[in-house]
Amino acid sequence: MIRTTARLRVMGAVATAPLLLLSWAAGSAQAHGAPTDPASRAYVCSPSGGSATTAACKAAIAASGQNFVAWDDVRVAGVNGRDRQVIPDGKLCSGNLPAYKGLDLARADWPATELTPGARLTMTYTATIAHTGTFRLYLTKPGYDPAKPLKWSDLSAQPFAEVKDPPLTNGAYHFSATLPTGRTGRQMLYTVWQTTSTPDTYYSCSDVVFRAKKAAGQGSGKDAGQSAGKDGGAAASAKPQVSATPTPGASKSADTPARQTATATPVAPTTGTAAADSTPVASDTNPGSGPSAPLLAGGAAAVLVLTGGAALALRLRRR
């Protein structure tokens, strides 16, 4: 009787262990992401971003004590929509995380992406794993001073665009929205991604420079890293380029567009386009952030437990 009970306990443990391991592995797969077009500060200053040697990025790296390999991990758990209560003024770009405090440096020479006021912006938000959630896009108000720490009062009270549960395509979320008018020079595009399938909220600062609308045939947007001298003297250029095509009948408001126009449109890029091919793979630059490593480890462990457990159960049965 005692031996039978022992056998049942061992067999129960063998059956349960793989489930526990797989549950742990699934829970370890976290969503990680950040804008790569228009590029976030964390991305442009990372080894993948192409601007780590600029003066602003060097200062940010020195202040943070890291080279932003984990550029897709500026996340805070448990915020639950209380962004303005949890993240203090002057800490918006870092999410108040000490490892990213260099991103909060107030200076006017951050590598920036050139945009056109009132144009159609297409954002690429690179991510490692699909998760549900809402993206909220804010833009600084007219008169924003990049030489001062970014405060919540510098941003419009409501996002100019909001998109819920876009599809993850080619390693990124792609969605478009109409930019507000009435902006010139250097501004900040602030992106908040509040996930609903994890407790995390992600924060990103993308430096942008607004130029006047161009005549037909002149192009829709370009990297402002080299040409932004008169708007803040940005040094070397950042890699990402923005897709921004003027939209007829764009809102004339100098601040936030009407609420009913603040919903962004998910964009599914055509397979094989340059935008899709050039999308960075966040899991490659942030080892362990994606699902592959923990899931494979958990699966291998489960197979070992099953194999060893089966052998043990067989030996007990023969006794």
N, C-alpha and C positions, 0 to 999 in steps of 0.2 A: 504493500500500500504506500509506504513511504517512498519507495523507489519510483512508483508510478507517478506520485505527486511531483517529485523532483523532475521527472521527465516532462511533465506537463508545463512546469514553470520554465524550464529551459526552452522548450518549443515555443512557448508564448513570448519569451524574450527575443528569440530568434525572429519570430514573425513581426514583432513590434519595432525592433531596432531599425530596419530599413525605412519604415514609415517616419520615424523620428528624424533620421538622417536626411531624408528627402524634404521633410517639413523645414528643417533647419536650413537646408541649402536654398529652398525657395525663399525663405525669409531673409537670407543673406543677399539676395539679388536686389540691389537698390537702383532706383532711377538716378541717373546723373546726366546733367546737360547744361548747356550755355549757348548763347547766340554766337555764331561764327560769321554771320552776315546780316546786319552790320555787327562787326566783331566786338565782343566784350573786352574790357581791359584785361581780364584774366587770360583770355585767349591770345590777344595780340602780344602780350608779354611772355607767353609760354614758349618753350622750344619749338612748338609747331606754328606759332603765330607769325614769326618772321620779323618781329620788332623788339626782341628782347634786348638789343644793344642800344636802343634809343635812350636818351637821357631820362625820360619819364619812367620807362620800364626798369632801367637800372636802379633808380631811386625806389621804385615800388618793390623790387626784388630785395634790395638791401633792407628796407623797412620791415618786410614780411619775414625775411630769413629763409626764403625758399624761391625756387625758380618757376613756380606755377605749373609744374608738370600736371597737377590735378586741377586744371583750369575749369573743369566741369563740376566742381564739388563745392561751390559756394551755397551751402544749404543750411537751413535752420529747421529743426523739428518742433512741432507743436505750436506753430504760430496761429494756424487756423483762421486766417483772414485778418488778424490783428497786427498787420505790418507796422502801422504808425505807432502802435503802443509798444511793440517788442523791439523794433530796430530804431535806435536813437539817431538824432540828427548828426550829420558828419560821419556816420558809419553805414550809409546806405549801400555803398559799392561792395563793402566787405561782408555785409550781413552781420556786422559786429563780431566777426570771427577773427581772433588774433592772428591766425596763420595767413590771413588775407588783408591785414590792415594797410598794407602799402597801396592797395587799390583805392583807398580813400584820400590819397594825397591830392591837395588842391593845387593844381597847376594847369597852365594853358597850353602845354606842349604834348599832351597825350596823342598818340597816333589816332587819327580820326577818319571816318568814312564820309564822303561827300553825298549829300542828299539835296533834293529840290522841294521847297515848300509846296504843299498841296498836291504832291505827286503820289503815285501808288508805290508803296514800299512792299517788297517781298522779303520776309525774314526767313533765315535758315537757322533753326535752333537745333544744334546737334545733340543727340542723346544716345545713351547706350542700350536702353531697353524701353519698350512702349509702356506708358502709364497714362491713366486717365487724369484729367486735371484741366485747369484754366490758366491761360496766359493773359496777363494784363500789361498793356504797353502805355507808358507815360512819357510825356515830353516836358522838358523844362519850359517855364514861362518866358515870354519876351523880357529881356533885361537880365537874364541869368548870367552870373559872373563865374567862369570856370576857375578863377583864382581863389575862390572861397569854398569851404567845405559844403558839399551837397546836403541840403536840408529838405525835409518833406514839403515845406512851404515853397520851395523852388519848383515843385512839380504841380501840374494841374490836379485839382481835387479828384477828378474822375479820369480813368484811363481813356485815351483817345481811340483805343481799340481793345477788343476782348475776344478771345476765341476759346472754345471749349472742346476738348477731346479731339484734336486734329489727328489724322493718321500719321504714324511713323513710317517714312518712306526713304529708302536709301540712307538709313542711319541718321535721319533728321526729321524734325517737324518743319513743314513749309507752309506759311500762311501769309496773306497779303492784307494791307489796310491802307487807307488814304491818310497821308500825313496832314497835320494841321497847317494852315497858312500863317503868315505873319511872323515867321522866324527867319532870322539872319545870323550869320556868323556861327560861332561855336555854341552847341547845345548838348544836352544829355538825353539819350534815349534810355529809359529805365524800364527793365523787364522783370516782372514778377511771375514765376510759374508756381502756382499752388497745386500740388498733386492731391488727388483724392484716393488713390490706391496705396499711398504711403503717407506718413505724417509730415513729410518734408515740404518746405517752400524754398525756392531758389531765387536768388537776387543777382541781377547783372546790370552793369553800367556800360553802355556803348557810346563813346564819344563820336559826335557827328558835327559836320560843318554844312550849313545851308547856303546854297548859292541861288542866284536868281534863275528862273526858268530859262532854258536854252532854246534857241531856234531849232526848227526841225532839221535833223541830219547831224546835229552836234553831239549826239549821245545823250544818254539819260542819267548817267551817274558815274563817278569814278572815285578811286581812293584819294582822300585828301591829305594823306600823310606828308606828301612833298609840297603841295600847293597851299597849305593852310598857314603859311607864315604870317600873312597879314591879319589872320584871325587868331593868332596865338602862337605862331612859330613852331608848328609840329615838325619833328625831325624826319627820320627816314619813314618811308611808307609802310603801311600794314598791308598784308596780303589781300584780305577780303575786298570784294567790290559789291556795290549795292545795285539791285535792280529797281529802278524807280522811274516809272513812266508817267508823265503828266496826265491827270484825269480830268476830262471836261466837266465843268460844273462843280468843281471842288468847293468845299465849304469856305466861306469868306471870313469865318470867325478867326480872330487872332489867338484864341485860346483853345479850349476843348470843343470839338465838333458836337453837334446835337447828339444826345444819348442814343437815339435810334440809329445813328450811323456808325456807332462805335463797335460794331461786331466785325471782326476780321474774317476773311475768307480763307479756308484751308486750300492749299495749292499742292497738287500732286505733280511733281516734276516729271518730265518725259525721261524715260530710261535712256541712259547714254548721253545726256546733255552734260555740258561742262560743269554746271552747277552741281549735278548729282555726283559726277566723277570726283570733284574736288572737295566734297564734304569730308571733313576730318572724322576719324573714328576715335571717339572719346575713350573707348576702352583700351586703345593702343597707347594712349598717352597717360592714362591713369590706371596702372595695373591693379587688378582686383576690384575695380569699380563696376565692371560689367558682370553679367550673369555667368559667363563661360567658366571661369575658374572655380567658383563655389559649386556650381551645378555639376560640373564634371567630377570634382572631388567628392561631392556627395554621392553621385551615381556610382563611382568606383568603389567607394566605401560600402555602399549598399550591396554591390555585387559580392564583395569580399565577405561581408557578414552573411549573406544568403548562402554562399558556397560553404563557408566554415560552419554555419549553423546546420546546414543539411547533413554535413559529415558527422557533426556531433550528435544530431538526432538519430542518425542511422546507427551509430555506435551504441547509444543508449538502448535502442530498440533490440539490438542483438544480445544485450546482457540478460 
